[in-house]
Amino acid sequence: MTDRVLVVVDAANVVGSVPDGWWRDRRGAAERLRDGLVGLGEAGLPGRPGPLQIVLVVEGAARGVASVPGVRVESAPGSGDDRIVELVEMAATAGRPCLVVTADRELRRRVAELGAECAGPRTVRPSA
């Protein structure tokens, strides 16, 4: 187990924050987001220095996107939000700090109740 902060990125929400045609290729959009996250684990995020553990949660047409060094990809078998909540619950049980990147208000409420911090899409995607 690691003591690094767990950063869980809501792929669907972050990808959807920029109207760049992502809806034509959801899997490709998730892969581009994943690739943009590489290096953030070591470099850190604004106000949160590395090292961090980055987990990208994908759902729907983006399921099956592969993990790459520095970014673990979790394919949600159902709702991406439910998988994110499960990951936050596991981190909370282990006493591990967790940051969830999403603009989804309901998801933010759910993970905040478990002790996670939340940040918006611009945290990992400045053009959002």
Buried (B, 14 or more C-beta within 10 A) or exposed (E): EEEBBBBBBBBBBBBBBBEEEBEEEBBBBBBBBBEBBBBBBEEBBEEBEBBBBBBBBBBBBBBEBEEBEBBBBBBBEEBBBBBBBBBBBEBBEEEBBBBBBBBBEEBBEBBEEBBBBBBBBBBBBEEB
